[in-house]
Structures are given as C-alpha cells and as structure tokens.
Amino acid sequence: MIDAIKEIAKLKDGESWIWPESDYGKAEIWLKNNLYFLFGIPSYGGAPIFYKAFEKDEINTLVKTVKSWT
C-alpha cells in the first residue's frame, strides 16, 4: 500500500505525483507556489479534471478527499 502523505510531501514546486490505481491512476496532484492542486483522473481515460486546491498544511485533508472517491 502506498503512503500517499509521504509521496505528496516529497513534491517540489512544479512537480506532480499520480495516485496509482489500475491503469490510469486515481488522482494527479501538483505542487505549485505552495499549493497542492488536485485533479481527478477519469476511470476510462481522458484529461484529468481539476477538483480543488489545498494549502501545504492540508495534506491530510487532500488524502482523505481522494480516499473518499469510489
């Protein structure tokens, strides 16, 4: 099992991380200007869809948000 908090916290400005799930991934997270930008990845492909921006101290909330997606 992945440690999402650890992976997200490692990001440097301008970097992204794809939350793995099946072939496409579940979410894409970007760090830009001390904000995490969360994008959902459609189950059957397509462009990621912007969901919400989170402050750097909101990693736990970001992770809970993604885990709530079914």
Rosetta blueprint (number, residue, H / E / L):
1 M L
2 I L
3 D L
4 A H
5 I H
6 K H
7 E H
8 I H
9 A H
10 K L
11 L L
12 K L
13 D L
14 G L
15 E L
16 S E
17 W E
18 I E
19 W E
20 P L
21 E L
22 S L
23 D L
24 Y L
25 G L
26 K L
27 A E
28 E E
29 I E
30 W E
31 L E
32 K E
33 N L
34 N L
35 L E
36 Y E
37 F E
38 L E
39 F E
40 G E
41 I L
42 P L
43 S L
44 Y L
45 G L
46 G L
47 A L
48 P L
49 I E
50 F E
51 Y E
52 K E
53 A E
54 F E
55 E E
56 K H
57 D H
58 E H
59 I H
60 N H
61 T H
62 L H
63 V H
64 K H
65 T H
66 V H
67 K H
68 S H
69 W L
70 T L
